[in-house]
Amino acid sequence: MNLTVTRLNGTTYSLADYGIKTLDFVIDSPSPRHETEIIDGADGFIDMGTTYDGRSMRGSFMMYAVDLADYPLLRNEVFRMFASKEAFYLVDDREPGKRWLVKVASAFSMEQMRKFGRFEVEFISASPYAESEKSTLEDGFDPTYYFGSATSMIPISQYTINGAGTTNFQILNGGDVATDPRRQYIKVEYDGVLPAELSIRNNTTGEVWTYTTGASAGATARVKLDGVRYVKNDIVSIFSLTNRKFFTIAPGMNDFTVIGGSSYVITFDFRFYLL
């Protein structure tokens, strides 16, 4: 077992490479937060819905310094690895395709045994979900990884689609929850001939996004849906020309319909979010 720490600037530490053995890494279950309402004179309560708090996890480690003089140097390196003024990513090599964005929850100390040191670290994630280490358009992304032994049962989804006019296709979300552009990373790009009205519909959720382009026949452009920011050719905001809606990508296979121009390419870049 080994943990890898990746800072937001891209600096990566494989703990084993620094003489730090991961003894255990335990992730707590999601912590539900129930909203209820009580009516006077009535038994029980009304269930108003449930959300999750952030996620807690903890690691136990043994540090192996070269000698007694090396011990404080390695200890200080550990403090730098886990510095938590900003969050960092943790990857457990038993689940190499997923990562947690965490901070250290509280102070920790090391029990020194000559040139060895044992310590435990509590981590807290603001999100109850881990995320896929790669997004759908990154090299090496494999959506079937997230289905374990059931991979043969899952149709392979493409995230780059060549279309013309009305095009139907499927997009796989291998996570446990819907990808929501208001809170999570999702970027959709349409590049090609513009119709008078561009429409992207998720038939699985019933959500539809439209853009009244006002384009002349044969006009081309790159339209980007970056979260809930909508731009044309990377510069011009088109939010006011849309229906001011958005679409999510539900867990599992999603059936999409795009009504576009005579020739275009559309791409879906997002991450899976996992319990």
C-alpha positions in Angstrom: 0.0 0.0 0.0 1.3 3.5 -0.9 -0.2 7.0 -1.0 0.8 9.7 -3.5 0.4 13.3 -2.6 0.0 15.8 -5.5 0.0 19.5 -4.8 -2.1 21.9 -6.8 1.0 23.1 -8.6 1.7 19.6 -9.9 4.4 18.6 -7.5 4.0 14.9 -6.7 5.3 12.9 -3.8 5.1 9.1 -3.7 5.5 8.5 0.0 7.4 5.2 -0.6 10.0 7.0 -2.6 10.8 9.1 0.5 11.1 6.2 2.9 7.6 6.5 4.3 5.6 3.3 4.5 1.8 3.6 4.5 0.5 1.2 7.1 -3.2 1.9 6.7 -5.5 4.3 5.0 -9.1 4.3 6.1 -12.0 6.3 4.6 -15.1 7.0 6.6 -18.5 6.5 5.1 -20.4 9.5 3.8 -22.0 11.5 6.6 -25.7 12.3 5.8 -27.2 15.6 6.8 -31.0 15.3 7.0 -33.3 18.2 6.6 -36.6 17.8 8.4 -39.7 19.8 9.4 -42.0 19.2 12.3 -45.7 19.9 12.3 -47.3 20.6 15.7 -49.7 17.9 16.7 -48.5 15.4 14.1 -46.4 12.3 14.7 -43.0 12.0 13.2 -41.6 14.6 10.8 -41.5 15.6 7.2 -38.4 14.5 5.2 -37.1 17.6 3.4 -34.2 15.8 1.8 -30.7 14.7 2.5 -27.2 16.0 1.6 -23.8 14.8 2.6 -21.2 16.6 4.8 -17.5 16.5 3.8 -15.5 13.3 4.1 -13.0 12.2 6.8 -10.2 9.8 6.3 -7.0 8.9 8.1 -3.6 7.4 7.4 -1.1 5.6 9.5 2.6 5.8 8.5 6.1 4.7 9.4 9.0 6.9 8.4 12.4 5.4 7.8 15.3 8.0 8.0 18.8 7.1 6.8 20.3 7.9 10.2 19.6 10.1 13.2 20.9 13.2 11.5 18.5 12.6 8.6 15.5 12.1 10.8 14.6 15.8 11.3 15.2 16.5 7.6 12.8 13.8 6.6 10.3 14.9 9.3 10.3 18.5 7.9 9.8 17.1 4.4 6.7 15.3 5.7 5.4 18.6 7.1 5.9 20.2 3.7 4.2 17.4 1.9 1.1 17.7 4.1 1.1 21.5 4.4 -2.6 22.5 4.3 -3.0 26.2 3.7 -4.2 24.9 0.4 -5.8 21.6 -0.4 -3.9 18.7 -2.2 -4.8 15.4 -3.8 -4.3 12.0 -2.3 -4.2 8.8 -4.4 -4.3 5.3 -2.8 -2.4 2.9 -5.1 -5.1 0.3 -4.4 -7.5 2.6 -6.3 -5.2 4.3 -8.8 -8.0 5.8 -10.9 -9.5 8.0 -8.2 -8.2 10.9 -6.0 -9.4 12.9 -3.0 -8.9 16.6 -2.6 -8.1 17.0 1.1 -6.5 19.1 3.8 -4.9 17.8 7.1 -7.7 18.2 9.7 -5.5 18.8 12.7 -2.0 18.8 14.1 -0.1 15.5 14.2 3.1 14.4 16.0 5.6 11.6 15.4 6.6 8.9 17.8 10.4 8.7 17.3 12.2 5.4 17.7 15.8 6.3 17.0 15.9 6.8 13.2 12.3 5.7 12.7 9.1 7.6 13.3 5.5 6.5 13.4 2.6 9.0 12.9 -1.1 9.2 12.0 -2.7 12.0 10.0 -6.4 12.9 9.9 -7.6 14.3 6.5 -10.8 16.1 5.7 -12.3 16.6 2.2 -14.8 19.4 1.6 -16.5 17.1 -0.8 -18.1 13.8 0.1 -16.9 12.5 -3.3 -13.6 11.4 -4.8 -13.0 12.2 -8.4 -11.6 10.3 -11.3 -7.9 11.1 -11.6 -8.2 11.8 -15.3 -11.0 13.6 -17.1 -12.7 12.0 -20.1 -10.6 13.7 -22.7 -7.2 13.1 -21.0 -4.8 10.6 -22.5 -5.1 7.2 -20.7 -8.6 7.7 -19.4 -10.4 4.4 -19.2 -14.1 4.6 -18.3 -14.4 0.9 -17.8 -11.9 1.0 -14.8 -14.7 2.2 -12.6 -16.9 -0.8 -13.1 -14.5 -3.5 -11.9 -15.5 -7.0 -12.9 -18.6 -5.7 -14.7 -16.6 -4.0 -17.5 -17.8 -6.5 -20.1 -21.4 -5.4 -19.4 -20.7 -1.7 -20.0 -20.9 -0.3 -23.6 -17.9 1.9 -24.4 -18.7 5.6 -24.6 -17.1 8.1 -26.9 -16.5 11.6 -25.7 -15.7 13.1 -29.1 -18.5 12.9 -31.6 -18.6 13.8 -35.2 -22.0 15.0 -36.2 -24.2 16.5 -38.9 -27.6 17.9 -38.4 -29.5 15.9 -35.8 -27.1 13.5 -34.1 -27.9 10.9 -31.4 -25.2 9.4 -29.2 -24.5 8.1 -25.7 -22.3 9.5 -23.0 -21.2 7.4 -20.0 -20.9 8.8 -16.5 -19.2 6.1 -14.5 -19.5 8.0 -11.2 -22.0 7.6 -8.4 -23.6 11.0 -8.8 -24.6 13.3 -11.6 -22.0 15.7 -12.9 -23.4 19.1 -12.2 -21.8 22.1 -14.0 -22.7 24.4 -11.1 -20.4 22.6 -8.7 -18.2 20.2 -10.7 -15.9 20.2 -13.7 -17.6 19.8 -17.0 -16.6 21.4 -20.3 -18.5 20.8 -23.6 -17.3 22.2 -26.9 -19.1 22.4 -30.2 -16.9 23.2 -33.2 -18.3 23.6 -36.7 -21.1 24.9 -38.8 -23.7 26.8 -36.8 -27.5 26.3 -37.2 -30.0 29.1 -36.6 -30.5 27.4 -33.2 -28.1 25.0 -31.6 -29.6 22.5 -29.2 -28.0 20.0 -26.9 -30.5 17.7 -25.1 -29.9 15.1 -22.5 -32.8 12.8 -23.1 -32.0 10.8 -20.0 -32.6 13.7 -17.7 -34.9 15.8 -19.9 -32.6 18.8 -19.7 -32.0 20.9 -22.8 -29.7 23.8 -23.6 -30.3 26.0 -26.6 -28.4 28.9 -28.2 -30.1 31.2 -30.8 -27.1 31.8 -32.9 -28.4 34.3 -35.6 -25.7 32.8 -37.8 -25.8 33.2 -41.6 -25.7 30.0 -43.7 -22.4 28.2 -43.6 -21.0 30.3 -40.7 -18.7 28.4 -38.3 -17.7 28.9 -34.7 -16.4 27.2 -31.6 -19.0 27.3 -28.8 -17.9 26.4 -25.3 -20.0 25.4 -22.3 -17.4 25.8 -19.5 -19.5 25.0 -16.4 -22.2 27.6 -16.6 -20.1 30.0 -18.6 -21.0 30.0 -22.3 -18.7 31.7 -24.9 -18.2 31.7 -28.6 -14.7 31.6 -30.1 -13.2 31.7 -26.5 -14.1 35.5 -26.2 -17.7 36.5 -26.7 -20.2 35.6 -24.0 -23.4 34.2 -25.4 -25.2 33.6 -22.1 -28.0 36.1 -23.0 -28.6 34.3 -26.3 -29.2 30.9 -24.6 -32.2 29.7 -22.8 -30.1 30.2 -19.6 -30.4 26.6 -18.7 -27.8 23.8 -18.2 -27.7 20.0 -18.3 -26.3 17.5 -15.9 -24.9 14.1 -16.8 -26.6 11.4 -14.7 -24.8 8.2 -13.4 -24.7 5.5 -16.1 -25.4 5.9 -19.8 -26.9 9.2 -21.0 -28.7 9.5 -24.3 -28.0 12.8 -26.0 -29.4 14.5 -29.1 -27.6 17.5 -30.7 -29.3 19.6 -33.4 -26.5 21.3 -35.1 -25.2 22.5 -38.4 -24.2 20.5 -41.5 -20.9 19.4 -40.0 -19.4 19.7 -36.5 -17.5 18.0 -33.7 -18.7 18.0 -30.1 -16.6 17.0 -27.1 -17.5 16.2 -23.5 -14.8 16.6 -20.9 -15.7 15.9 -17.3 -14.7 13.7 -14.3 -16.5 10.9 -12.6 -17.4 11.6 -8.9 -17.3 8.6 -6.7 -18.3 7.6 -3.1 
